[in-house]
């Protein structure tokens, strides 16, 4: 069961803090990586909602949102984001995309600039994802990355009852075994938050993720980034096996990056490993957009 109280509109499952106690003029929209669900943001959304209207959604074909007709690609996923934001009246938002969800955020920013004030890429690994899709066997030369990918696919193929999954994740040894390829300190992860985050990871969604990654070979992420006119922000973990400082540097060459933060002692899941830092980063970015309206760079 999700820790976030969700709703359904236009067939899309979503969380929305409105009309709660949120203040500030820039909403923050949270986009998960395809293959998972909005529940990856359960450690971040409750804290964000106290300062900004906060929205999280299940992308089409994942979580509680049905698969759209036709091709499952970046265009159909970003169209789902646009459909939801139109339906609930969100405009000029910071759109934060995690991992491959960063590509969805970029596509949304490029296609619907009326909806997006700025884009935040959280472990945005766009270049790594493309390289893996184009040269999957070449990725095996990186043992940690290969183990992480193999483990993700293996876990998704094994059906585990929710009660059993919850009990297993309470063991530090199990968390170390399952998540050490992804995070810096798996034993320190909150088991309830991790359970929510992986609750929708299964073989069907993993297969859809693979198809999406393969279809990304037709998308030049460099060209996609060049389409985005809004200011951007980058945050990632120093121990991330998927996104590196080199990837961040390449993104800075293509985007108007006004804020970048590399988190020490953090892997690929900063919203679960260091949720307070992610919340602070997103609020700082939103405030910069609100206060300056300029494109000057913020310090890291």
Residue pairs with C-beta under 8 A, 6 or more apart in sequence:
2 38
2 39
2 42
2 196
2 199
3 39
3 42
3 192
3 193
3 196
4 15
4 38
4 39
4 41
4 42
4 45
4 46
4 56
5 15
6 13
6 14
6 15
6 38
6 64
7 13
7 14
7 15
7 16
8 14
8 64
9 84
9 87
9 88
10 83
10 84
10 87
11 65
11 66
12 57
12 58
12 60
12 65
12 80
12 83
12 84
12 87
13 38
13 57
13 58
13 63
13 64
13 65
14 38
14 55
14 56
14 57
14 58
14 84
14 88
15 38
15 41
15 45
15 54
15 55
15 56
15 57
16 53
16 54
16 55
16 88
17 45
17 48
17 49
17 53
17 54
17 55
18 53
18 55
18 88
20 49
21 49
21 50
22 49
22 50
22 51
22 52
22 53
22 54
23 51
23 52
24 51
24 52
24 53
24 286
24 287
24 290
25 92
25 290
26 52
26 92
26 93
26 94
26 117
26 286
26 289
26 290
27 52
27 53
27 54
27 55
27 90
27 92
27 93
27 94
28 48
28 52
28 53
28 54
28 55
28 93
28 94
28 96
28 282
28 286
29 55
29 56
29 57
29 81
29 85
29 90
29 93
29 94
29 95
29 96
30 38
30 41
30 44
30 45
30 48
30 54
30 55
30 56
30 57
30 96
30 98
31 56
31 57
31 59
31 81
31 95
31 96
31 97
31 98
31 101
31 102
31 104
31 105
31 108
32 38
32 39
32 40
32 41
32 56
32 58
32 59
32 62
32 63
32 98
32 101
33 40
33 97
33 98
33 99
33 100
33 101
33 209
34 59
34 61
34 62
34 77
34 100
34 101
34 104
34 205
34 208
34 209
34 212
35 62
35 100
35 152
35 201
35 205
35 206
35 208
35 209
36 62
36 63
36 197
36 198
36 200
36 201
36 205
37 58
37 62
37 63
37 64
37 199
37 200
38 56
38 57
38 58
38 63
39 63
39 196
39 197
39 199
39 200
40 98
40 197
40 269
40 271
40 272
41 56
41 98
41 271
42 193
42 196
42 197
43 190
43 193
43 271
43 272
43 275
44 271
44 275
44 278
44 279
44 282
45 54
45 56
47 275
47 276
47 279
48 54
48 279
48 282
48 283
51 283
52 283
52 286
53 90
55 84
55 85
55 88
55 90
55 93
57 65
57 80
57 81
57 84
58 64
58 65
58 200
59 65
59 77
59 80
59 81
59 101
59 104
60 66
60 67
60 68
60 72
60 76
60 77
60 79
60 80
61 67
61 68
61 72
61 77
61 205
61 208
62 200
62 205
62 208
63 200
65 80
67 208
68 76
68 79
68 80
70 76
71 215
72 208
72 211
72 212
72 215
73 212
73 215
74 103
74 104
74 107
74 212
74 215
74 216
74 219
74 224
75 107
75 111
77 104
77 107
77 212
78 104
78 107
78 108
78 111
78 112
79 111
81 95
81 104
81 105
81 108
81 112
81 115
82 108
82 111
82 112
82 115
84 90
85 91
85 93
85 112
85 115
86 115
90 115
91 114
91 115
92 114
92 115
92 116
92 117
93 115
93 116
93 117
94 116
94 117
94 118
94 119
94 120
94 282
94 285
94 286
94 289
95 105
95 108
95 109
95 115
95 116
95 118
95 119
95 120
96 105
96 119
96 120
96 121
96 122
96 282
97 103
97 104
97 105
97 106
97 119
97 120
97 121
97 122
97 124
98 122
98 123
98 124
98 271
99 122
99 123
99 124
99 125
99 129
99 242
99 268
100 125
100 126
100 129
100 209
100 212
100 213
100 216
101 122
102 119
102 121
102 122
102 123
102 124
102 125
102 126
103 124
103 126
103 129
103 216
103 219
103 221
103 224
105 116
105 119
105 120
105 121
106 119
106 121
106 126
106 221
106 224
106 225
106 227
106 228
107 224
108 115
108 116
109 116
109 119
109 228
109 229
109 230
110 224
110 227
110 228
113 229
113 230
116 230
117 230
117 289
118 230
118 231
118 232
118 233
118 285
118 286
118 289
119 228
119 230
119 231
119 232
119 233
119 255
120 232
120 233
120 234
120 235
120 281
120 282
120 285
121 232
121 233
121 234
121 235
121 251
122 235
122 236
122 270
122 271
122 278
123 235
123 236
123 237
123 240
123 242
123 243
123 268
123 269
123 270
124 234
124 236
124 243
124 247
124 251
125 240
125 242
125 243
125 247
125 268
126 221
126 225
126 247
126 251
127 221
127 247
127 250
127 251
128 242
128 243
128 244
128 247
129 213
129 216
129 242
130 216
130 217
130 219
130 221
131 138
131 139
132 139
132 145
132 149
132 213
133 213
133 214
133 216
133 217
134 217
139 145
139 146
139 149
140 146
142 241
144 181
144 241
145 181
145 241
145 242
147 181
148 181
148 182
148 241
148 242
148 268
151 178
151 181
152 201
152 206
153 206
155 178
155 198
155 201
156 201
156 202
156 203
156 205
156 206
157 203
157 206
159 202
160 168
162 195
162 199
165 195
165 198
165 199
166 191
166 192
166 195
168 174
169 175
169 191
169 194
169 195
170 191
172 186
172 187
175 186
175 187
175 189
175 191
175 194
176 186
176 187
178 186
179 186
179 189
179 194
179 269
180 186
181 241
182 241
182 267
182 268
182 269
183 189
183 237
183 239
183 266
183 267
183 268
183 269
183 272
183 273
184 237
184 239
184 265
184 266
184 267
184 273
185 265
185 273
188 273
189 272
189 273
190 272
193 272
194 272
197 269
197 272
222 254
225 251
225 254
225 255
226 254
228 255
229 256
230 256
231 256
231 257
231 258
231 288
231 289
231 295
232 251
232 255
232 256
232 257
232 258
233 257
233 258
233 259
233 260
233 281
233 285
234 248
234 251
234 252
234 257
234 259
234 260
234 261
235 260
235 261
235 262
235 263
235 270
235 277
235 278
235 281
236 243
236 247
236 248
236 261
236 262
236 263
236 266
236 270
237 243
237 262
237 263
237 265
237 266
237 267
237 268
237 269
237 270
237 273
237 274
238 262
238 263
238 264
238 265
238 266
239 265
239 266
239 267
240 266
240 267
240 268
241 267
241 268
242 268
243 268
245 262
248 260
248 262
251 257
252 260
256 295
257 297
258 285
258 288
258 295
258 296
258 297
258 298
259 281
259 284
259 285
259 288
259 297
259 298
259 300
260 300
261 277
261 281
261 300
262 300
263 270
263 273
263 274
263 277
266 273
266 274
266 277
267 273
270 277
270 278
271 278
284 298
285 298
288 298
